[in-house]
């Protein structure tokens, strides 16, 4: 049974001292939260799960890198966010290569580029629509909106995770919300 | 407050972070501008809907997969550790590598010094003679290898000097060649 009386910081301290059970407890607490964060970012459940495992592997192998100057959750989300951004970059690069590698015949099956990306969203399901709209946001905006509106983290925590001032976080979240609202309206 | 400022303050208004004067300006603008009012409504709906989207959960194999990754990492680390900890003849890897490099150098250099039997002997005199014989047909030897026939070079030099003397000093004599060109140029 998970012991929620013990704080995250106490758990990581125990793990740093060699208590393996504390690591399992950390994994149990954060696996689904991180999966939701990474899944909304990548839109691929298998890759997202793989990445969450990699995040915990990093915690396991770099446990002594954490110092109690920041919240443990902030550290964890920073690792997951960095891995997710790297993965997104790789996916984009691969996508670019695969499209440029297509022969003339294959180009018939390419998805046509639409000038207005907002009109790409036609699905009726809100969750799917939201996901599609999210994918059109720049990575920084997407990260911040997910962390604030889906993960419900504070502006201060988001600022530490993404490494930008709180004012920038607030303005980007506001602009991200307006953009999403505009895309979903069409 | 104008529409631009209204848009910029929507999240702050929702979060209750506007000060009194900004809040007043915001609500006044909202009452007078239907486009901005609709935007605010849209953002509020979006935030409400975002809280209702279904959450995803990890698969049953999540812990197994993580365990496998940790084991793989630990095995790899132990192999690296073994390599680092490997001490041939009580030396650390860097010393051992240096020792091996010195031994290899000594073996190769001793082989080159003492085992000269199989090395080819080059006779440079014969090579230069062959080069002289290999002058292409039709070319005077001195033009190809002027340095090898100093006597001929000297005679050429004398010839050139005598021509110079005949033609008032500096310019060489081209009379013969000019005549030849004139003859060829005639119809």
Interface residues (C-beta under 8 A of the other chain):
Chain A: X27 X31 X32 X35 X36 X39 X45 X48 X49 X50 X52 X53 X54 X56 X57 X60 X61 X126 X127 X130 X149 X150 X170 X171 X173 X174 X177 X178 X180 X181 X182 X184 X185
Chain B: X7 X8 X10 X11 X12 X39 X42 X43 X45 X46 X47 X49 X50 X51 X52 X53 X54 X55 X56 X57 X58 X59 X62 X63 X65 X66 X69 X70 X73
